Amino acid sequence: MKTAKNWKEMETQLARQGITIAYKFRCGTGEVQGVSFEKDDVKMKGSAIDRSLSFSKIDANLNRNQKVQQYHIARETGPPSLASQLHEVIRQNVHAEHLQSHDGGKGLLEILLEPQFSSVPDPMGDADKARKKRKKRQAEQSQGISR
């Protein structure tokens, strides 16, 4: 059940192990109501073996397997995600950096700091940051513990 995507595939996989499937149909209709498994002249209802082997639960599991497979196919054939595009650009740059590393080329950090990868520049300079940190530290020291 883990790999089958429909009843036919599941029947084929079970047949390799000597297990056959018999379907129980609702009286007066062609609708499948239950399922039984048989091996070596021993026949048991699926739900008697385990509740997860009832017809409805197996059918739901096979449908889920089919949807998962469709998702993976769509993902492989669909347009690449932003993450995969970034991964590819970085991979190419790392490869280029590796090739240039023997002749004084850019390092990975330098590549990642190039304008195409960097974010908006920080409007506050280093001196302003240091001044604000000092001011905050002085304010915290002058307050002390008040309990």
C-alpha positions in Angstrom: 0.0 0.0 0.0 2.9 2.4 0.5 3.9 2.4 -3.1 0.8 1.4 -5.1 -1.2 4.3 -6.6 -4.3 2.3 -7.6 -6.0 -1.1 -7.0 -4.5 -2.8 -10.0 -0.9 -2.0 -8.8 -1.7 -3.2 -5.4 -3.2 -6.5 -6.8 0.0 -7.0 -8.9 2.3 -6.4 -5.9 0.3 -8.7 -3.7 0.1 -11.4 -6.4 3.9 -11.5 -6.3 3.6 -12.7 -2.7 0.9 -15.2 -3.5 -2.0 -13.1 -2.1 -5.2 -12.5 -4.1 -7.9 -9.9 -3.6 -11.6 -10.6 -3.8 -14.1 -7.8 -3.8 -17.6 -7.8 -2.1 -20.2 -5.9 -4.1 -23.3 -4.1 -2.7 -26.4 -6.1 -3.5 -28.1 -4.9 -6.7 -25.3 -2.4 -7.6 -21.8 -2.7 -9.0 -20.5 -0.6 -6.0 -17.6 -2.3 -4.1 -18.5 -2.6 -0.4 -15.6 -4.6 1.0 -12.4 -6.5 0.3 -11.0 -9.9 1.2 -7.5 -11.3 1.0 -6.6 -14.9 0.3 -3.4 -16.8 0.6 -2.9 -20.6 0.7 -6.6 -21.3 0.8 -7.1 -19.0 3.8 -9.5 -16.1 3.1 -10.1 -13.2 5.5 -11.9 -9.9 5.3 -9.5 -6.9 5.2 -11.1 -5.3 8.1 -10.9 -8.5 10.1 -7.1 -8.5 9.6 -6.8 -4.9 10.6 -9.1 -1.9 10.5 -6.6 -0.1 8.2 -7.3 -2.8 5.6 -10.9 -2.1 5.1 -11.9 -1.2 1.5 -12.6 2.5 2.3 -9.3 3.0 4.1 -7.2 1.2 1.5 -9.0 3.2 -1.2 -8.3 6.5 0.6 -4.6 5.5 1.0 -4.3 4.7 -2.7 -5.9 8.0 -3.6 -3.4 9.8 -1.3 -0.5 8.0 -2.9 -1.7 9.0 -6.4 -2.0 12.7 -5.3 1.5 12.6 -3.8 2.9 11.2 -7.0 1.1 13.9 -9.1 2.5 16.6 -6.7 6.1 15.3 -7.2 5.7 15.2 -11.0 4.3 18.7 -11.0 7.0 19.9 -8.8 9.7 18.4 -11.0 8.2 19.7 -14.3 7.0 23.1 -12.9 8.9 26.3 -12.8 11.8 26.4 -10.3 11.1 28.0 -6.9 12.9 31.1 -5.7 14.9 29.0 -3.2 16.1 26.7 -6.0 17.0 29.7 -8.2 19.0 31.2 -5.4 20.6 27.9 -4.7 21.7 27.6 -8.3 23.1 31.2 -8.4 25.1 30.6 -5.2 26.3 27.2 -6.5 27.5 28.8 -9.8 29.3 31.6 -7.9 30.9 29.1 -5.5 32.0 27.1 -8.4 33.4 30.2 -10.1 35.1 31.2 -6.8 36.7 27.8 -6.5 38.1 28.0 -10.0 39.5 31.5 -9.3 40.8 30.7 -5.8 44.1 29.6 -7.2 44.7 32.9 -8.9 43.6 35.4 -6.2 39.9 35.5 -7.1 37.0 36.5 -4.9 36.0 34.5 -1.8 32.5 33.2 -1.1 31.9 36.0 1.4 32.9 38.7 -1.1 30.6 37.1 -3.7 27.6 37.1 -1.3 28.3 40.8 -0.4 28.1 41.9 -4.0 25.3 44.3 -4.8 23.0 41.7 -6.3 23.0 39.8 -3.0 23.2 42.6 -0.4 20.2 44.2 1.1 19.4 47.9 1.5 22.4 49.7 2.9 22.2 50.6 6.6 21.4 54.4 6.9 23.0 54.5 10.4 26.8 54.6 10.3 29.1 52.6 12.6 30.0 55.7 14.6 26.3 56.4 15.2 25.7 52.8 16.3 28.6 52.8 18.7 27.4 56.2 20.2 23.9 54.8 20.8 25.3 51.6 22.4 27.4 53.7 24.8 24.5 55.9 25.7 22.2 52.9 26.3 24.9 51.2 28.5 25.3 54.4 30.5 21.6 54.7 31.1 21.4 51.0 32.2 24.3 51.5 34.7 22.8 54.6 36.2 19.4 53.0 36.8 20.7 50.2 39.0 18.5 47.5 40.4 15.2 48.7 41.8 13.6 46.0 43.9 
